[in-house]
Amino acid sequence: MDSMVRAFRVCLTCLVCAACLACAGAPAADTGGRTDDGQAVKARESAAAALDAMNKGGSSGASGAGRQPASAASTAGATSASASSPSANPSGSSGGPEPSWVVSPDSVFDRQQYIAAVGYGTERISAEKNALANLTALFGQSIQGELAVITRYSEAVTSGAVSSSEITGVSNAIKTSVELESLVGAEIRDYWYDGKSTHYAVAVMERAKTALLYRDMIRSNENIISDLITMTTAEKNTFNGYSRYRLAGTIADANRTFANVLYIVGAEGTGVDIGSMKKGDDYRLEAANITENIPVAINVSGDKADRIRGAFAAALNSQGFKSGGRNSRYALDTSVVLDPVDLPNQQNKFVRYTIEAMLTDSVTGGVLFPYTVSGREGHISVTEAENRAIAAAERKIKGEYGKLLASYLDSY
C-alpha cells in the first residue's frame, strides 16, 4: 500500500478513537473507576476501546426482560416513574439483596434514555456474554446477521488495511469484542450474584451517547472512503487502485450496519441519511471494472504444452483479471522444474515438480506476490510420471492461486 493509503489508515484510527472517547464516560469493569496517569496511557486505552467498539456487532430496541435466556429475551414492562439513576461502575454485588434490574431493567434504566438487557449464567463472564447477546437480540435478526460485516471490517483492521499505531492493544480488543459478539457502544453496567449458583449482569446502551458515537464513526468512515477513491485514472487502474476500492467496499458495508443501528437507537438530529449512503457492492463493482484494465503477462519457462500457463490464466480469470497483453505493467514470471526422484525398491518412476511464480510490478521493480507449489508423482514410465506431475500442479494452481491472490490484494 502506498504512503497515501497509509495516511488514510492513520486518519481513520484517529477519527474513530475521537468518536469513541465521547462514549467512554463510564469506567470499564476492570478499571475500578481509577484515573489513569499520563496522556500516553489514555491514548492507548482510547485506541483499544475505539476498535473494541468498532468491532462489536450492531443491535438495538427495547429493554430486555430479566431472568430469561438469550432466546427468550423480551421487552420489559413500563418504566417506573421513580427509576433510580443507573450505576456507572459494574462492580456488582454478591449475595446481597436482588437489584430491581434483575427482574425489570426498565425500573433502573429508563427506556427513553437507555436500551438494556439482562443475562445470566453459572459464572460472571457467561452472564455478561449472555447479557450482551440479549441486547443484540433486541435489535432483530437483520442486525444480528450483519455481525459478519463487522467481522470483515475487523479483519481489515487486524490485517493492517485499517491500522493503528497501537496495533497490539487494538488486535487484543478486536479479538475480545468479536468473541463477545456485542455492540458498538454496549457495556456491562452492573452485576449481581444470588449467593447460590446464578450470576446476573445487565448490558446497557445509552441512546444519546451511542447515537453520537455512531454518527461520528459513520462520518469518519465516509471521509476515509472519499480519500481512498480519490485518485487519477492511472493510479486507479492498478492493483493498488483495485485494493483501495475493495477496502472502500468493506468500510461502506460497516457504515450501513452502523447506520441501521443508529436509526434504531435514535438518529434524530445526527444528520445521517442512510438512503444516500453507497453500498459496499457499488465499490466492489467498480473494483471489478478496474480488473478489465489490469492485464497480467504470464511468462513461463519449462512448461509443457502451455499447461501451467493455462492454469495460471484460469486462476487470474476466476478473479476477473485478464492475462496476456503487450507492455503490461504486471507480469507473472514462472518457472517449471521437473526432477527425477530415485526411490529404493520401487518399480515406478517418480518425478518431483516445483513451480515458482513471482507476480512483479515493472514500475516499482518489486515482487508483489510470490507463490510456490511442489509435489511428487509416480508411474511406471518417466514420461507419464511427468504428465501426472504437471496435472497435479495444474489442479493446485487452479484451485488455490486465485483465492490466495485475492486475499493478498485485499490486504495490499
N, C-alpha and C positions, 0 to 999 in steps of 0.2 A: 504494500500500500504506500502511496506516495506521501510526501510530507503534508500536503493539503488535507488528505483524509485523516492523517494522524491528528492534525489540528482540530478537525471536526470531532474526533473522538474525545479529545480532552475537553472541548467545549460542551459536549453532551454531558459528560460526567459532572462538570462544574455546575451546569444548569440544573441537573437532576438533584444534585446534593443541595443546592439552594432551595429547591422546591420542598425537599423532604425536611429541611430544617424547620419549615413552617408547621409541620405536623408532629414535631418531636417534643411537645410540651410536657408529656408525662414520662417519667423515667422508666426504663425497661425493668423487667422483673429482677434481673441480676445486678442492677446498679445500686439498689438500696437507697435510691434518691440522693446519692452523693454528688458533689460538684467536682467535675474534672479540672485538673490543673494544667494550664497551658493550651494555647491555640492549636498546637500540633496534635494533641490528643483529641481535641474536639473535632478537628478536621478528619482524622482517621475514623472516628466513630460516626461522623456525619456521612462520610463516603460509604461506610459499611451499611448504615441504616438506609441510605438512599437506594442502594442497589438491592438491599434486602426487600425494601418496599416495592421496588420496580419489578421484582421477580414474583411477587405473590399474586396469584390469580385473582380475577375480579368477581365481586358479587355485592348485592345489597338487598334491602327490603325492610320488613318489619322486624320487631324484636322476636327472638326465638324463645319458646316456652322452656321452662326449666325442667330438669329431671326427665328428659326424653333423649333417646338415642338419635344419632345423626339422621337416620332415615325418617324419623318421626318428628323432626323439628317443625314447630308451628308458631303462629302468631300468638303473642300473649294477650291478656285482657287489657282493658282500658288503663291508661296511665293514671296513677294516683295523683290527686291534686297536691298532696303533700310529699311528693317524691323527694327523697334526700339527695344531696349532692354526691355524684359518683366519686369513688376513690380513685386517685391517680397513682397509687402505689399498690401493685398486686402482691403485696407481702402475704396477704391472706391470713387465715387463722386455722387452728387445728383443734377440733373437739369442742369449740365454743358454741354459742347459740347459732342456729342456722340463719344465715343472711336472707333477707327477703328476696334478693335477686335469684336465689336458687329455684324458687317456685315461679316467680314473676319478675323477670329482668326489667320490665317496664316500671315496676314500683320504685326502682332506683335510677334507671336510665330512661329519662323522658324521651319517648319515641319521636317527638318533634325535633330533638337535638341529637339523638343517638340511634344507631342500629346495634342491637345487642342479641347475643345468643349464648345459651348455657350448654356446657358439655360436661361429661363425667367419665370416670374411668377408675381402674384399680390403682393407678399411680397418677401423680400430679401431671407428668408430661403427657400421658394419654388423655387426661381430662382437658388439658389445654389444646391439644390437637383436635379433640372432638369438638370443643367449643369453636375453634376456627373453622372446622369443616361445616358445622351447623350454620355458622354465619355465612359461609359461602353458599350453602344450600338455599338460604333465604332469597338469593338473587335469581334463582331459577336455573334450569338446565342449560339454557343458551349461554349464560355467563360461565357456568362450570365447564362447558365444552371448550371455552376459549382459553382455559388454562394451558392448553397445548401451544397457543400463540405466545403466551408469556414465557413458556419454557424455551421456545425457539429464540425469543428475544434474549433470554438469559444465556443461551448458548452463544449468542453473538457477543455478549459481554464477556463470557468465560474465555472464548477463543481469542479475544483481543479486537474483534471487529468494532465493538464499542467498549472502550477500555477505561481504566482508571489508574492513576499513579499509585493508589493503594491496592494493587492487584490482589495481594494475599488476603487481606481483610475482606475485600469485595467478593472474591471467589468463595470464601467461607460463608459469607452472608447469603450469597446466592444459593449455595448448596442447602443451607438450613431452610430458607424460605420455600424452595421447591419441594423439599421433603414435607414441609407443613402444608403445602397446597393452600395457602391462605391468601389474604387480600392485601393490596396496597392500602396502607392506612389503618389496617386492623391491628389491635393489640389486646393482650390479656390484661384486663383491668382489675380483676380480683380473683381470689382463690379461697376455697374452704374445704376442710376435711371433716367428715362427720364423726371421726374418732373410732369408727368401726372398720369399714372396708372400702368406702367410696370417697373419691376426691371429686370436687366440683370446681369449674372455672368458668368465668364469663368473658367472652370476647366482645370487644366494642369497637365501633367506628363512630367518630364524632362527625356529624354531617357537614357542618360548615368548614371545619379544618380539612376534612377529606376532599371536599369539593375544590378548595383552593389548591391542594396538592395535585389532584388530577388535572386541573386546569393548567397549572404550571408545567407539569410533565408533558402534557399534550402540546403546549406552545413551544416548549424546548425541543421536542421531537420534530415538530413541523419545521422549525428553523434548521435543524440538522438535515432533514430531508432536502430542504431547499438548497443548502450548501452542497450536499452530496451530488445533486443532479445538475448543478450549475457548472458547466464546462464547455469547452469548444467542441466542435464536431470531431476534430482529430483526436481529442482526448476521450471523447465518448466512444469512438469505435476502436476500443482496446479492451484487453482483459480487465484492466483497471476500471474502465467505464462500465463494463458489464457487471463487475463486482459491486460497484457503487450503487447501481440501480437495484441489484438484488438486495443489498443491505437496506436501501430505502424502502423496499417492499416489506421487509421484516419489521422495520420500525413503524411503517404505516399500519400493518396488522395489529401491532401492540397498541397503537394510538386509538384505533377504532374500538378495541376492547376497553381501553381506559375511558373512552367517550361514553360507551354503553353503561359502564358503572357510574360514571358521573351523572348521567341523566336519571339513574335510579336514586342515587344519593341526593341529588338536587342540583341541577345545572343553572338555575335561575341566577342571572347576574354574572355568570362566568364568561359569557361571550363565545362559548364553544358551540359550533354548529356542525353536528355530525353529518348532516346531509351534504355539506360542502367538502367533506374530507375525502381524499382519494383512497381507494382500496389498495391493498398490497399487490393485488393482481394487475393493477394498472402499471405499476413499476416493473413487475416481472414480465409483462407483455413487452414493454419497451426493451428490457434486457434481452428478451428473445429476438427482437428485431435487430439488436446490436450484433448478435451472433452471425447474422447474414453478412455482415461487413467485416468479419474477422476470419478469413480463410487461414488454414494451417497447412503449411507444406510438410509432407511426410517423406523423409529421406531414409531409406533402409538399405543397409549393407548385409550381405549374406542371406538374403531372403530366398525363398523357393517359390517360384511362380507367383510372386507378389502376394502370397497368402498372409504374411504378417502385416504388410502394408494395408491390405484389405481389412484385417481385423481392427487395426487402429482407426481406419477411416470409418468403420461401422460404429466404433465406440465414440468417436467425436460426433458423428451424426446423431447418436442417441441423445446428445446434449444440445443439439441444434447447431453445432459448428460444422462448417464446410471444410473439406480437405482439398489440398492442391492449390493451384494458383501461382502465378509468377510474381516474384518480388514480394512475397508475403512477409509481413513483419515477424510472424511467429512460425517456427519450424519444429517438427518433431524428429530429431536426429536419433536414429535407431540402429542398433547392431544386433545381428542374429549369429550366435555361435553354437555349433553342434560339435560335441566332443565324444568320441567313443569311450565307453567305460568297461574295463575288464573286471569281471566278477568271477572268482574261482568256482569251479564245479557248476558252471551254468552253461547250458546248451544255447540259450538265447543270447543275442547280441543286444547290448544296451547302449543308449545314446543319451547324454546329458545335454539339455538345451538351456541357454542363458540369453534372455532378451533384455537389453538395456535401452531405455528410451529417455531422451532428455528434451523437454519442451523448452525452447530457447526464445529469447527476445533479441532480435537483431539490432534494435535501437539501443538497448542498455548493454547488450552483450552478455547478459546473465542467463543462468539456467533457472527457469521458473519452477518446474515440477519434474524431478527425476523419478523414474519408475523402473523397477527391475522385476522380472519374473523368471523362475527357473524350475527345472524338474528333470525327471528321468523316465524314459520309456524303453521298452524292450520288445524284440521279436526275433524270429529265427534268422532273419536277414537284416543286415545293417541298413539297407535301403528302406525297408518297411519300418524299422525302428526310428529312422529319421522322419519318415512321414507321420508316424504316431507322435513323435516329439513336437513337430510343427502343429499338428492338430490339437494337441493338448495346450500348447501356447496360445493358439487361436481362441480356444474356449475361455481360457483365463482372461485374456485381453478383452474379449467381447463382454465377458461377464462382470469385470471389475474396473477396468480403466476409466470408463465414462463416469462412474459413480465417484471414484477417487478424485478425478479431475474436478468434478462439480463441487465436492467437499472442499477441495483446495481453493477453488475460486471463491467460494462463499466466505472464506477467511483471508482472502488475498488483500 
